[in-house]
């Protein structure tokens, strides 16, 4: 999944906080972060959970690589 919470514990805690923040935010959430910080990777478990709930998930990104990864 690209997530490795144990390798960099402080960064892992920040990623988990982002996952929970987005997961509990309601109908619309936003995530910003530095390049390579794991934004796209941390969306994977959220998207899976939301789709299992029957929700429609729409992702957007500024760069083509990230947009392709959100497919």
C-alpha positions as CSV (number, residue, x, y, z in Angstrom):
1,X,0.0,0.0,0.0
2,X,3.0,2.3,0.3
3,X,2.4,2.9,4.0
4,X,5.1,2.0,6.5
5,X,4.1,3.3,9.9
6,X,7.0,1.7,11.7
7,X,9.9,2.8,9.5
8,X,9.3,6.5,10.4
9,X,7.1,6.6,13.5
10,X,6.5,10.4,13.5
11,X,5.6,10.4,9.8
12,X,3.5,7.2,10.4
13,X,1.5,9.0,13.1
14,X,0.9,11.9,10.8
15,X,-0.3,9.5,8.1
16,X,-2.7,7.8,10.5
17,X,-4.0,11.1,11.7
18,X,-4.7,12.1,8.1
19,X,-6.5,8.7,7.5
20,X,-8.7,9.2,10.5
21,X,-9.2,12.9,9.8
22,X,-10.4,12.2,6.3
23,X,-12.3,9.1,7.3
24,X,-14.3,10.9,9.9
25,X,-14.6,14.3,8.1
26,X,-18.1,13.7,6.6
27,X,-19.0,14.1,3.0
28,X,-16.2,16.2,1.7
29,X,-12.5,16.2,2.8
30,X,-9.3,17.7,1.6
31,X,-5.7,16.6,2.1
32,X,-2.6,18.6,1.3
33,X,1.0,17.6,1.9
34,X,4.6,17.7,0.5
35,X,5.5,15.8,-2.5
36,X,6.3,12.2,-1.7
37,X,4.7,12.3,1.8
38,X,2.3,9.4,1.0
39,X,-1.0,11.3,0.3
40,X,-2.0,9.0,-2.5
41,X,-1.0,5.8,-0.7
42,X,-2.9,6.7,2.5
43,X,-6.1,7.1,0.4
44,X,-6.2,3.4,-0.6
45,X,-7.7,2.0,2.7
46,X,-10.2,4.9,2.8
47,X,-11.3,4.4,-0.8
48,X,-11.7,0.6,-0.2
49,X,-13.8,1.2,2.9
50,X,-16.0,3.9,1.3
51,X,-16.7,1.8,-1.7
52,X,-17.6,-1.2,0.5
53,X,-20.1,1.1,2.1
54,X,-21.6,1.8,-1.4
55,X,-20.3,5.4,-1.6
56,X,-19.2,7.1,-4.8
57,X,-15.6,8.2,-4.5
58,X,-14.1,11.0,-6.7
59,X,-10.5,11.9,-6.5
60,X,-8.6,14.7,-8.2
61,X,-5.0,15.7,-8.4
62,X,-2.9,18.4,-10.1
63,X,-0.3,16.0,-11.6
64,X,-1.0,13.2,-14.1
65,X,0.9,10.6,-12.1
66,X,-1.2,11.1,-9.1
67,X,-4.4,11.3,-11.1
68,X,-3.5,8.0,-12.7
69,X,-2.9,6.5,-9.3
70,X,-6.3,7.6,-8.1
71,X,-8.1,5.6,-10.9
